[in-house]
Amino acid sequence: MGILELRNVGLTIDGKRIIHDINMDVWEGHVHAIVGPNGAGKSTLASTIMGLEGYRNLEGNIFFKGEDITNLKIDERARKGITFGWQEPARYEGLLVKDFISAGSKNKNEKYIFDALSQVGLDPEDYLNRAVDKTLSGGERKKVELASIIAMDPSLIMLDEPDSGIDVETLEKMFEVIRQLKNKGTTIIFITHSLAVLRQADHAFLMCCGEIIEKGLAKKIIPYFENKCIPCPHKNVPDKKV
Amino acid sequence: MSMVDEQLVKQLSKASDIETNIVNNPHIAHLFIHHHKVIGAHLIPGLKVDVKEMTDGIKVSMVVEKGSVIEKPVHLCFGMFPEKGIQKIIMSVNIEDGASISILAHCTFPNAVDVQHIMDAQINVGKNARYSYFERHIHGDLGGVKVYPTAVINLDEGAQFKTEFELLKGCVGLIDMNYETNCKARSIAEMNARINGRGDDVIAIRETGNLLGEYSRGVLTSRVALRDNAKADVYNKIKATAAYARGHVDCKEIIQDNGVAKATPIVEVNNPKAHVTHEASIGSVDSKQLQTLMSRGLSEDDAVELIIQGLLS
């Protein structure tokens, strides 16, 4: 039994069928990737798992640690141990980095917040009292968001396009953090269309037009994605199957 | 001035969150006014204060002498403990050429049921002088305060003026503020207001910056959060008539429940070499901000509170 199970999950938005009859098993302590081209429904699927606004009118069921969480709200799912990192993290006028990280942290001690920032390669002395606003670059906000996730210490982390808007060095640092999280038993799901990110995964789900068309070990999915999906001229349009 | 009333000073300090070591510090000037009486005062070299107590108000004349730099912030405390009454303060401030002062003003009405706080200020900031005025209001939960602050500020060449008006604790009641700043060449005016409205609060902010001299600068910033049935009307205007003048108007209001917000940013430019910009937004809490915090386990109410705290900080 997986830590996360999706059974026949489908989602229709504004009359358009965005994801179809998804069945997934996500294994505890492993790194997974939901991979596919733009418009395949990857982020929609992750948003559905997190229970974000506009993504809760689904069919089927979502189970987390054996419990049906289909009808739970975002914060209730989060308190069960699921969290989500946005492709482009939100900006908050006036909200300090330390308060943002501390808000969801299991431990409110400043040293704990300090350590979370250090782990993502940000000097706490420089960042704790800065605001999570437009004065931070996109890469810095990604790191601050990851630090807030580390401090939360969830069981399952979904990261939407983790390589978007960040440089190679930062991405490598992020992968290092992911490996550390995996080593302590945290389950990770990347949402990505990047081969570099896919290569970090143990397991992968390949999506196209709102369906999972292939799943299994990442090393099996990588050549398929690389050789068939990347060159494929087919455009993902919701409601139109392959 | 009236006799020092140590007990009342202590009470007002406590209600205003002023640490006792500030009142007892010989290097920090302060002036405590309860209703229309001075209850405590301490001055330092370079700072002159003259007070005239009247039956219907109090006149305060403050002068920072030419070239004097007051190192530590001066604390002004205006307040009233009775549930009803009118506090009227007529204030004249002259910061002479090259002088510098920073003031922390505490306006405290913890028990107000029907209190009016009227402030009428005339402020002149001399050449290359600096004046910073941080005004913090602490009201009770009854919303029984009506606040009418009016100020005309004249900045001479190269002067710098910064004001912050903060009302975050307790219910606003009614606030109707009207500040106007006239900026001569190379002077800088920054005016900020941060108000947290709830219940049946009514908030009206009117700030005007007149950029009259070349290279003058003005920024008007308003941050307002409204809950329950609170209402706000923010009218910010910058008028630039001189070459190379630069101005910006920035208003953000978050509304919840039955709150009603209105923002009117006005920019008027009468010189082709001047440049003034504005931005205004009114709306609920940003969905992504909210959902990010909820995805860390915060309840919706706690997430909203944190976002508003940040905006008003």
Interface residues (C-beta under 8 A of the other chain):
Chain A: M50 L52 E53 K73 I74 D75 R77 A78 R79 I82 T83 F84 W86 P89 A90 R91 Y92 E93 G94 L95 L96 D99 A103 G104 A131 E145 S148 I149 M152
Chain B: R223 K252 D286 S287 K288 Q289 Q291 T292 L293 M294 S295 R296 G297 L298 S299 E300 D302 A303 L306 I307 Q309 G310 L311 L312 S313
